[in-house]
Amino acid sequence: MIALYAVPVELPVPGGATNAYVLGDDERLLVDPAARTSALDDAAESIDHVAVTHTHPDHVDAVADYAAEADATVWAHASFAERFADATGVEPDRLFHPGDTIADTGVSVLTTPGHAPDHVAFVADGEAVTGDLVFADGSVFVGTPDGDVRTYLASLRRLLARDFDTLYPGHGDPIENPDERIRETYFHRRDRERSVRAAVDSGAETVDEILDAAYEKALGDARSLAAKVVRAHLQKLAVEGHVEWDGDRASLPAGQ
C-alpha cells in the first residue's frame, strides 16, 4: 500500500504542493518530504527509512526533520551522495544503486534521469512513486541546466516497459492509466523536439528566434522557462548531429 500526503510548498510547483509518500512492507519508507504537515508528522512516527526521488528543493526540505525525529536511515543515490547532502543538509547513512531494494521495505529503485540527473522511481508491487517523471495532467519541465531530453525520453520508455498498474507522481493525482499517459507525455516531448528542429531548419538561430517559431501561443511569464526547454532540446539535437549549437546560436550541420 502506498499512502499519499499532499504537502503545500512555497515554491512554484503544479498545484502548489508536493506529494510525499509512505510505502513498504516489514519496514516503511518515507519518500520526498518537502515540508512538514500534521498528517505527515503522524505518518512519520512509523517510518524506518527516508529517501527522495531527486534533490530539487521542492522535494527535500523536511528530510532532516523527519530523519532525526524518527531516527530513520537516510538513503541517497550512490552517484549523487554529495548533491544529496548539499540539498538536504544531511549526510546519507546508506547509498543505493539502481536495481537495489531498500532494506526490508520490499521497495526497489528504478533509475529515471532526465528531469534531474539523480532522478529515480521507487517500485512496490506493480506500482511506483515516480517523482517528476510524468504527471496526470500537464507536462514535466525538462530544461537546462538540470534537464536532459535524451535521458528523459529513455526513462519514459523504461517506465512504459514495466507496465505498472498505478503511478504516484510528485505533484497532482495518481495516474490510473499509466501506459496511455506515458505515451502522451512521450509524444508531446517529441512533438516539441520536431518544432524546435523545424525552427532551425527555417533559419531561426537564437533561442528567442526559435521560441517565436516553435511555440504557437504567447508565452508571457513562462518564456524564460520555455527558453530552458529549448536549450535542452538543442543540446539533444546537437549530440545527435541534427543541428550545430554553440550555446548561443543554432544552425544546420555543414553540408545540409
C-alpha positions in Angstrom: 0.0 0.0 0.0 1.2 3.5 -0.9 0.0 6.4 1.2 0.0 9.8 -0.4 0.4 13.1 1.6 0.0 16.3 -0.4 2.4 18.9 1.3 1.9 22.6 0.5 5.2 24.3 -0.5 6.1 27.9 -1.0 7.6 27.3 -4.5 6.1 27.5 -8.0 5.1 23.8 -8.4 2.0 22.3 -10.0 -1.0 22.6 -7.7 1.1 24.4 -5.0 2.0 21.1 -3.3 4.5 18.2 -3.5 3.4 14.7 -2.8 5.2 12.8 0.0 4.6 9.0 0.2 5.0 6.3 2.8 5.3 2.8 1.4 6.9 -0.6 2.2 6.3 -3.9 3.9 8.1 -5.0 7.0 9.8 -1.6 7.2 8.4 1.7 6.0 10.0 4.2 3.6 9.2 7.9 3.5 9.7 9.5 0.1 10.0 13.2 -0.8 9.1 15.0 2.4 9.1 18.5 1.1 7.8 20.2 4.2 6.1 19.4 7.5 2.4 18.9 7.9 0.4 17.4 10.9 -0.7 14.4 8.8 2.9 13.7 7.7 4.1 14.1 11.3 1.7 11.4 12.3 2.7 9.1 9.5 6.4 9.6 10.1 6.1 8.1 13.6 6.2 4.7 12.0 8.9 5.2 9.3 12.2 3.4 9.2 13.8 5.0 6.2 13.9 8.2 4.2 14.8 8.8 0.5 13.9 11.2 -2.3 13.2 10.7 -6.0 15.5 13.6 -6.7 17.1 16.6 -4.9 15.2 19.6 -6.2 14.2 22.0 -3.4 10.5 21.2 -3.6 11.2 17.5 -2.7 13.7 17.6 0.2 13.2 20.4 2.7 11.8 18.2 5.6 14.3 15.3 5.1 16.4 16.4 8.0 13.5 16.9 10.4 11.8 13.5 9.8 15.1 11.6 9.7 16.1 13.0 13.1 12.7 12.6 14.8 12.1 9.0 13.5 15.7 8.0 13.9 15.3 6.8 10.3 18.0 5.6 8.0 18.7 8.2 5.3 19.3 6.8 1.8 20.8 8.6 -1.2 21.7 7.7 -4.8 25.3 6.3 -4.7 26.3 8.5 -7.7 24.9 11.7 -6.2 25.6 11.5 -2.4 27.3 14.9 -2.3 24.5 16.5 -4.2 22.0 14.9 -1.7 23.9 16.2 1.3 24.1 19.7 -0.1 20.4 19.8 -0.9 19.1 18.3 2.4 21.8 19.2 4.9 22.0 15.5 5.9 24.8 13.1 5.2 23.2 9.8 4.0 23.5 6.7 6.1 23.2 4.3 3.2 23.7 4.5 -0.6 21.5 2.8 -3.2 22.2 1.9 -6.8 19.6 1.4 -9.5 18.0 -2.0 -9.0 18.7 -2.2 -5.3 16.0 -2.9 -2.7 15.8 -0.5 0.2 16.5 -2.7 3.3 13.4 -4.7 4.3 10.8 -2.4 2.7 10.3 -4.5 -0.4 10.8 -1.3 -2.4 13.2 -1.3 -5.3 14.9 1.5 -7.1 14.4 2.3 -10.8 16.7 4.8 -12.5 14.7 7.5 -14.3 17.0 10.5 -15.0 16.0 13.4 -17.3 14.1 15.9 -15.3 17.2 15.8 -13.0 20.3 13.7 -13.3 19.8 11.9 -9.9 16.1 11.1 -10.5 14.8 7.7 -9.6 11.4 6.0 -9.0 10.5 3.7 -6.1 8.7 0.5 -7.1 6.5 -1.7 -5.0 4.0 -4.4 -6.0 3.2 -3.2 -9.6 3.0 0.4 -8.6 5.7 3.2 -8.5 6.4 6.5 -6.9 7.7 8.4 -9.9 8.5 12.0 -8.7 8.7 14.4 -11.6 8.7 12.0 -14.5 5.1 12.1 -15.6 2.0 13.8 -14.3 -1.7 13.0 -14.6 -2.2 16.5 -16.2 0.3 18.7 -18.0 3.9 18.2 -18.9 7.1 17.9 -16.8 9.7 20.6 -17.1 12.8 19.2 -18.8 15.2 22.2 -19.3 18.7 23.4 -18.6 20.8 23.2 -16.5 19.5 20.0 -14.9 17.3 18.5 -17.6 18.4 16.1 -20.3 15.9 15.3 -23.0 17.6 12.2 -24.3 17.7 10.5 -20.9 14.2 11.8 -20.1 12.8 10.0 -23.2 14.7 6.9 -22.3 13.3 7.0 -18.8 9.7 7.2 -20.1 10.4 4.2 -22.3 11.8 2.3 -19.3 8.7 3.1 -17.3 6.4 2.1 -20.1 8.2 -1.3 -20.4 7.4 -2.1 -16.8 3.6 -2.0 -17.4 2.7 -0.5 -13.9 -0.8 -0.6 -12.6 -0.6 2.9 -11.0 1.9 5.7 -10.9 2.2 8.1 -8.0 3.7 11.4 -9.2 5.5 14.2 -7.3 2.6 16.6 -7.9 -1.1 16.1 -8.5 -3.3 13.0 -8.6 -2.2 9.4 -9.0 -2.1 8.1 -12.6 -4.5 5.3 -13.1 -3.8 4.9 -16.9 0.0 4.7 -16.9 0.6 3.4 -20.4 -1.7 6.0 -22.0 -0.3 8.8 -20.0 3.3 7.9 -20.6 2.7 7.7 -24.3 1.0 11.1 -24.3 3.9 12.6 -22.4 6.5 11.0 -24.7 4.9 12.1 -27.9 4.3 15.6 -26.6 8.0 15.9 -26.0 8.9 14.5 -29.4 6.4 17.0 -31.0 8.3 19.8 -29.2 11.6 18.5 -30.5 10.3 18.5 -34.0 9.1 22.1 -33.7 12.5 23.2 -32.4 14.2 21.4 -35.3 11.8 22.8 -37.8 12.5 26.3 -36.5 16.3 25.8 -37.0 15.6 24.4 -40.5 13.7 27.5 -41.3 16.6 29.8 -40.3 16.0 30.6 -36.7 19.3 30.8 -34.8 18.9 32.3 -31.4 16.8 30.9 -28.6 14.4 33.9 -28.9 14.0 33.3 -32.6 13.4 29.6 -32.0 10.9 30.3 -29.3 8.9 32.6 -31.6 8.9 30.0 -34.4 8.4 26.8 -32.3 5.6 27.9 -29.9 2.2 28.7 -31.3 0.9 30.8 -28.4 2.3 33.8 -26.5 4.4 32.5 -23.6 4.2 35.6 -21.3 5.8 34.9 -17.9 6.6 31.3 -19.0 9.1 32.5 -21.7 12.2 32.1 -19.5 11.3 28.5 -18.6 10.5 27.7 -22.3 13.9 29.1 -23.2 15.5 26.5 -20.9 13.4 23.8 -22.5 14.5 24.9 -26.0 18.1 24.9 -24.9 17.7 21.3 -23.6 16.2 20.2 -26.9 19.0 21.9 -28.9 21.6 20.1 -26.8 19.9 16.8 -27.7 19.7 17.6 -31.4 23.4 18.7 -31.4 24.5 15.4 -29.7 22.6 13.5 -32.4 24.1 15.6 -35.2 20.8 17.2 -36.4 21.9 20.8 -35.6 25.0 22.8 -34.7 24.7 24.5 -31.3 27.4 26.5 -29.6 25.2 27.7 -26.6 24.3 30.9 -28.3 23.3 30.2 -31.9 22.0 27.2 -33.7 22.4 26.3 -37.4 22.1 23.3 -39.7 25.1 21.0 -39.8 27.6 21.7 -42.6 26.5 20.3 -45.9 22.8 20.5 -45.2 
